[in-house]
Amino acid sequence: MPLFGAHMSIAGGHFHAIEKAQPYRCEAVQLFTKSTNQWQAKDLSDEEVALFRKKYSESRLQMAMGHDSYLINLASPDEALYRKSIESFILEYQRSERLGLDYLITHPGSHVDSGEEAGLARIAQALDETHRRCPGFRVKVLLENTAGQGFNLGHRFEHLAKILERVSEPRRIGVCLDTCHLFAAGYSLATEREYRAIMREFDRIVGIRRLRAFHLNDSQKPLGSRVDRHAHIGRGCLGLEPFRYLVNDPRFERHPMVLETPKEELDGQDMDRVNLKVLRGLVRRV
């Protein structure tokens, strides 16, 4: 069975994300390494790190992933913003390593109006600088596919492949696929035949071995809309079937599959709990 989980808040301390995941029987958790609306963050104290690692080791969790700030744009053509983004990304990378996270997930970035090739080159350069300045780190960076709004890169498999081809240490980088983003970018998953075709295409262009994690989100917007609006599992334009194919794919049996669906209650029900129940119910028992 995949490692199901959800994104959890770090309000009050990073260890709270671990605690909040427990009532949901999560095997995986995702958290922000710092406030998402600030470039900088106060240093993590030894006590904070020790408490997080203790809670993590005592939990049922098997995978913990970080997500970087949405302020970061490693493809920016503006030199000041580019440098600021690199410094902030390195900060998040260092925090992920200290906390003992397995992955740090990042959106590739927006080329603004400078062109795809220039943007992809800047992303690869930024990742190379990050790795040079952080030798020996265990945490792996995962590039997340995007819906393709505006000038955002990463909505085509070819974008991810070109970044991986250009970096000096590709073994330190993997991919996280978001189902909502995939669908919004124009990759149809409606039938099992389409699902298998998309996975073959990903394997041919990027390599299935690089696929390390998933964000499971339905989409409020239709196929190819290029609009990133997450919906609850089975309640959006994807429906249940694509998730059934994914959670039963033996290649991803131990991959983390994390919810980023809206944090809310509907009809008095905690939707994280509902969504996880739906996903677990789709897994075929053998």
C-alpha positions in Angstrom: 0.0 0.0 0.0 1.3 3.5 -0.7 2.3 5.8 2.2 -0.8 8.0 2.6 -0.5 11.3 4.3 -1.4 15.0 4.3 0.2 18.4 4.6 0.1 19.6 8.2 0.6 23.0 9.8 3.8 23.8 11.8 2.0 26.5 13.8 3.4 26.4 17.4 6.5 24.3 16.3 7.6 21.9 13.6 6.8 18.9 15.9 3.1 19.8 15.8 3.0 18.6 12.2 4.0 15.2 13.4 1.5 15.2 16.2 -1.3 16.4 13.9 -0.7 13.5 11.5 -1.2 10.8 14.1 -5.0 10.8 14.5 -5.3 10.4 10.7 -3.1 7.2 10.7 -0.7 8.9 8.3 2.3 7.0 7.0 3.7 10.2 5.4 3.5 13.9 6.2 4.4 17.2 4.4 5.2 20.5 6.1 6.6 23.9 5.4 10.1 24.3 6.8 9.3 27.9 7.7 6.7 30.7 7.2 5.7 30.8 3.5 5.3 34.5 3.4 8.8 35.5 4.6 12.1 35.1 2.9 14.1 34.5 6.1 13.5 32.6 9.3 15.1 32.4 12.7 17.6 29.6 13.1 16.3 26.2 14.3 17.5 25.6 17.8 19.0 22.3 18.8 16.0 21.8 21.1 13.5 22.3 18.3 15.4 19.9 16.0 15.7 17.2 18.8 12.0 17.4 19.6 11.0 17.1 16.0 13.3 14.1 15.4 12.1 12.5 18.6 8.4 12.9 17.7 9.1 11.6 14.2 11.0 8.5 15.4 8.2 7.7 17.9 5.4 8.0 15.3 4.1 5.6 12.8 5.3 7.9 10.0 7.7 6.4 7.5 8.3 9.5 5.3 8.5 13.3 6.1 8.7 15.8 3.3 9.2 19.6 3.3 7.8 22.1 0.8 9.5 25.4 0.1 8.1 28.9 0.1 6.0 30.0 -2.9 8.0 33.2 -2.8 11.0 31.4 -4.3 11.5 31.7 -8.1 14.6 29.9 -9.2 13.8 30.8 -12.9 13.5 34.5 -12.3 15.2 36.8 -14.9 15.5 39.5 -12.3 18.9 39.1 -10.8 18.0 40.5 -7.4 15.0 38.2 -7.0 17.0 35.3 -8.4 19.7 35.7 -5.8 17.2 36.2 -3.1 15.4 33.0 -4.2 18.6 31.0 -4.2 19.6 32.1 -0.7 16.1 31.3 0.6 16.0 27.9 -1.1 19.4 27.0 0.4 18.0 28.1 3.8 15.1 25.7 3.3 17.4 22.9 2.1 19.5 23.3 5.2 16.5 23.3 7.5 15.2 20.2 5.8 18.5 18.4 6.4 18.6 19.5 10.1 15.1 18.2 10.7 15.9 14.9 9.0 13.3 15.2 6.2 13.5 12.8 3.3 12.6 15.3 0.5 12.3 19.0 -0.1 9.7 19.7 -2.8 9.9 22.8 -5.0 8.0 24.3 -7.9 10.5 24.9 -10.7 9.7 28.6 -11.1 8.4 31.2 -13.6 10.5 32.5 -16.5 8.2 35.6 -16.4 8.8 36.7 -20.0 12.4 35.6 -20.6 11.6 32.3 -22.4 11.4 28.7 -21.4 15.0 27.8 -22.3 16.5 30.7 -20.3 14.3 29.9 -17.3 15.2 26.2 -17.3 18.9 27.0 -17.5 18.6 29.3 -14.5 16.8 26.6 -12.5 19.6 24.1 -13.2 22.2 26.7 -12.2 20.4 27.4 -9.0 20.2 23.8 -8.1 23.9 23.3 -8.9 24.8 26.2 -6.6 22.6 24.7 -3.8 24.3 21.4 -4.1 27.8 22.9 -4.2 27.1 24.8 -1.0 25.5 21.9 0.7 27.8 18.9 0.0 26.9 15.5 1.5 23.2 16.4 2.3 20.9 13.4 2.6 17.7 15.2 1.8 16.7 15.0 -1.9 15.1 17.9 -3.9 12.0 16.9 -5.7 10.8 19.0 -8.7 7.0 19.3 -8.7 5.1 19.5 -11.9 2.9 22.5 -12.3 -0.5 23.4 -13.8 1.3 25.9 -16.2 -0.4 29.1 -15.1 1.2 32.2 -16.6 4.9 31.7 -17.3 5.3 28.8 -14.8 7.7 26.0 -15.9 7.2 22.4 -15.1 3.9 21.8 -16.7 5.4 19.6 -19.4 7.5 16.5 -18.7 10.1 17.9 -21.1 10.7 20.8 -18.7 11.5 18.4 -15.9 13.7 16.3 -18.1 15.7 19.3 -19.3 16.4 20.4 -15.8 17.6 16.9 -14.8 19.8 16.8 -17.9 21.5 20.1 -17.1 22.3 19.7 -13.4 25.7 18.4 -12.3 24.3 16.0 -9.6 21.1 14.6 -11.0 21.2 11.8 -8.4 20.3 14.4 -5.8 17.1 15.3 -7.5 13.8 13.5 -8.1 10.2 14.4 -9.1 6.9 14.8 -7.3 3.8 14.5 -9.4 0.7 16.5 -8.5 -2.5 14.9 -9.9 -4.4 18.2 -10.1 -1.5 20.0 -11.8 -1.0 17.0 -14.2 -4.7 17.2 -15.3 -4.8 21.0 -15.5 -1.7 20.9 -17.7 -3.5 18.7 -20.2 -2.5 15.1 -19.3 -5.7 13.1 -19.3 -6.1 10.3 -16.7 -9.8 9.5 -17.3 -9.3 5.8 -18.4 -6.9 3.2 -17.4 -5.5 3.2 -20.9 -4.9 7.0 -20.7 -3.3 6.6 -17.3 -0.9 3.9 -18.5 -0.1 6.0 -21.6 0.8 9.0 -19.5 3.0 6.9 -17.2 4.8 5.5 -20.2 5.3 9.0 -21.6 6.7 10.1 -18.2 9.0 7.1 -18.1 10.3 7.7 -21.7 10.9 11.5 -21.1 11.9 11.7 -17.4 12.3 8.2 -16.1 10.0 6.4 -13.7 12.9 5.8 -11.3 13.0 9.5 -10.7 9.4 9.6 -9.5 9.6 9.6 -5.7 6.4 11.1 -4.4 2.8 12.3 -5.2 0.5 15.1 -4.3 -3.1 13.7 -4.5 -5.5 16.4 -5.4 -8.7 16.5 -7.5 -9.1 19.5 -9.8 -11.8 22.2 -9.7 -11.0 23.1 -13.3 -11.2 21.1 -16.5 -8.6 19.2 -18.4 -6.0 21.6 -19.9 -7.3 24.6 -18.1 -3.8 25.5 -16.9 -5.5 26.7 -13.7 -4.3 25.3 -10.3 -7.4 24.8 -8.1 -7.4 21.8 -5.8 -10.5 19.9 -5.0 -11.4 17.0 -2.7 -10.7 13.5 -3.9 -13.5 12.3 -6.3 -15.3 15.7 -6.0 -13.7 17.5 -8.9 -13.1 17.1 -12.6 -10.8 14.0 -12.3 -13.3 11.9 -10.4 -12.3 8.7 -8.5 -10.9 6.5 -11.3 -7.5 8.2 -11.8 -6.8 7.8 -8.1 -7.8 4.1 -8.2 -5.3 3.5 -11.0 -2.6 5.3 -9.1 -3.0 3.8 -5.6 -3.0 0.3 -7.1 0.0 0.8 -9.4 2.6 -1.7 -8.0 5.4 0.5 -9.0 4.3 3.0 -6.4 3.4 0.7 -3.6 5.7 2.4 -1.0 5.7 5.9 -2.5 4.4 8.8 -0.3 1.0 10.1 -1.6 0.2 13.3 0.3 -3.0 15.3 0.3 -3.0 19.0 -0.4 -6.7 19.3 -0.6 -8.5 22.3 1.1 -8.3 22.3 4.9 -12.0 22.6 5.8 -15.0 20.9 7.2 -18.0 20.0 5.0 -21.3 18.9 6.5 -19.5 18.7 9.8 -16.8 16.3 8.5 -13.0 16.9 8.6 -12.2 16.6 4.9 -8.6 15.3 5.5 -10.1 12.4 7.3 -12.7 11.9 4.5 -10.2 12.1 1.7 -7.8 9.7 3.3 -10.7 7.2 3.9 -11.7 7.5 0.2 -8.1 6.8 -0.9 -7.6 3.9 1.4 -10.9 2.5 0.2 -9.7 2.5 -3.4 -6.8 0.1 -2.6 -7.4 -3.4 -3.8 -6.8 -6.0 -1.1 -4.9 -9.1 -2.0 
